[in-house]
Every structure is written in C-alpha cells, then in structure tokens.
Amino acid sequence: MGEPEEEKSKEDAVKRLVGLKSYLEERVRELEQETQQLKGFLEVVDEVVITKSFQRAEIAPKPAEEYKQAIPLKTKNGVLLAVMHVGDYSTKIVPAEDVKFDANTPPFQAFLINRVLEPMQTQDKDAVLRGEVEPDKTLSFEVVKEEDLIKEIVIRNYGSEKRLNEIKSSVRWTLDKMYEKIHGPA
C-alpha cells in the first residue's frame, strides 16, 4: 500500500522540479534580455559622457604652448623633411620649406592617421571612460592644410616620452615614404 503514495510523492516532486526548471529558464531569458537592454543603455551613456566631456574640454581656452625643442626629421641620406617642435604637452611638425607634402599621398592617411594617431586617441578616450585620464588630457591632433598641402601637424596631449618617440618615428617614416613617392629615394 505504501508504494502508490511513494509513487505519487515522486511524481509530485518531478512535477515541481519540471515547474521550477521552466520558471528558471524563463527567468534566465528575461535577465538576458534585460542585460542586453542595459548594455545598450550603457553604450549610449558612454557616448554622451565622451561627447559632453570633450565639448567642455574644447570650449576651455588653452594657453599657447611654448615649444622647448626643435628636432629635425630627415631621410636616411640627410634630406630635411620637417622640424618637430616639442613642448611639455604638445608637438607641432612643420614640413621643410622646400618640400611639399600632399595629404592625399600614401601612407599619410592610411598609416599615420588611421594606424597611429587615431588609435592613440581611442586609447585615451577609453581611459577617460575608465576614469584613468581627465577628458582635457586626451590626445588630439589637427592637420593644418592649405588646399591639400600639409602646413603643419599639431598633436596635443601626446602623453609619455615613449608615445612621443613613437609619434616622432612614425611621422619621420611616413614623411620619408611620401618624399620617396614624390622625388624618388633620397
């Protein structure tokens, strides 16, 4: 006689477990959907924070930086390509007077801008989101052109000495390659 009750008790336990499993699966689906929504909201908030932070930083007047060092950037054979003026926080690269660099000449955009300067800028923006860097201390750059000819490249908040050296070697290599395309190997 004890068997039917024991069977019924096992069936009830299994039904409860099936019900619990169903409830847990549904709850997991709901939480996954909520997580996706929250991630979407977080992305929007991150973008707004970056935008607002950088707007404030751009509006604040920046004192003109004094450049303390002038570094000539030359080809392997000694042809002067540009002079890199270095200050504590920014650097300005000015092409040599007798050399004309067109901003459309490879590898200027593909290498120097897309693979060196923009990734540095993105690293700094990410560091702002993590709270490691103040928004007004992020790398920014500007290519000053007259028509398509590069007049100067200004890089603000370059950061560390290591990064400055990376910028210097990347600019020298880029201008050297551009010079070769225009004048042949120097």
N, C-alpha and C positions, 0 to 999 in steps of 0.2 A: 504494500500500500504506500510505502514511502517513496517509491520510485516516481509515480506521476507528479507528486509535489516537487520532488527534486528536479524533474524534467522541466516542470513549469517554471521553477525558480531559475534554471539555466537559461530557458527561453527568454524570460523577463530580463535577465542580465545581458543577454546578447542583444535584445531589442534596445535596451538602454545604451549599450555601447555603440550600436549602429546609429542611434539617435545622436549620441554625443559626437561620434565621428562626423556625421552630417553637419552638426552645428559647428564643429571646429573647422571643417573645410569651408563652410560659408563665411565664417568669421575671418579666416585667413584671406579669402578672396576680397572681403570688404577692406581689410587692413592693407592689402597690396594696392587696391585702388586708391585708398586714402594716402598711402605713401607716395604713389605716383603723382597725385594731385599736389601734395605738399612739396615734392621735389620741383614741380613746375612753378609753384608759388615762390619757392626759394630762388630759382633762377631769375625770376622777374625782379625780386627784391635785390639780388646781387647786381643786376644790370642797373637798377635805379640808384643803388648806392654808388657804384662806379661813376655813373653819369653825373650825379649831384656832386660827388667829391671832386671830380675833375673840373666841373664847371666852376666851383668855388676856387679851386687852385688856379685856374686860368684867369679869373677875374682879378685876383690879388695882384697888385703891381709887383713886378720883380725888379730888384735893383740890377743895374748893368754889372755884369761880372768883369772883373779885371783879369785879363789873361796874363799869366806869370811866366809862361814858357812858350817858345816857338820851336816846333820840331819839323825839320824839312822831311818830306816824304819823297823819296827818289826811286828811280828804276835801278835795277842791278848795275847798270852802267853809269849811274850818277846823274841822269837827267832829272831835274827838279819837276815833280808832278804837282805838288801842293805844299802848303805850310799848315801844320796843325797847331793852332793856338790853344793852350791848355790853361784852364783856371781850376779853382778848387772843386767846382761842381759841374762846369760845362766845358765843352770844347767846340772850336769852330775851325772847320777845314776850308781853306781858301785855295782854289787851284792857282797854279803859277800863271803869271800874266800872259806868257807866250803859248800856253796850252789851252785849248778849248775842249771841254768835255760836254758832250750832248747827253742829257739824262736818259735818252732812249737807247744809248749804246750799251749792249750787254758787256759785262754782267751786273751793271749798276742796280737795276730794279730787282732782277731775279736773285742776285746774291746779297748785295749789301743791304738793300731794304727788306726784301722778303725773308732772307735766311739769317740775317744778323740783327739788324735794328728792331724790326717788328717783334721777333721772339723775345728780345730783351725787354721790350715794352710790355709784352704779355706777361712775362715773368713778374715784373714789378706790379702790374695790375692784380695778378693773383696774390702777390704778397700783401697788397692792400686789403684784399678780402679776408686774408688770414690774420690781419691786424699786425703784421710784421713791419710794414712800411707806411709812413704817412702819405696821403694822396699827393701832396705837393712835392714829394721826394722821388716820384717815379720818373723813369727815363722818358723823355720826349725828344722828338727830333723834327727838324724842318729843313727841307731842301729849297734854298733860295735860288730861283732861276730867272734868267732873262730870256724870254721865249723858251727854248729848250736847253739853253746853255747853263750849266751849273755855275753859280756865282759863289755860293758857299753852302756848307752843310753844318748846321748848328745842332749839337746834341747836348741837351740839358740833363742834369742829374745822372751822369754816367755811372756813378756809384764807386766801386772799388778800383784800386790801381790795376788789378787783374783784368777787370772789364775794360778799363781804358786801354790797356795794352792790346786786348782782343779787338777793340774798335780800331786802334791805330793800324794793326797788321791787316785787318780786313779792308780798311779804306785804302791802304797802300797797295794791296794785292789787286783790289777792284780797279783803281785808277791805272795801275800798271797794265792790266789786261785791256782796259779801254784805250790806253795810249797805243798799245800794240795794234789794235784794230784800226786805229786812225793812221798811225805813222809807221807801222811795222815794228819789229823788235828793236828796243833801244839799247 
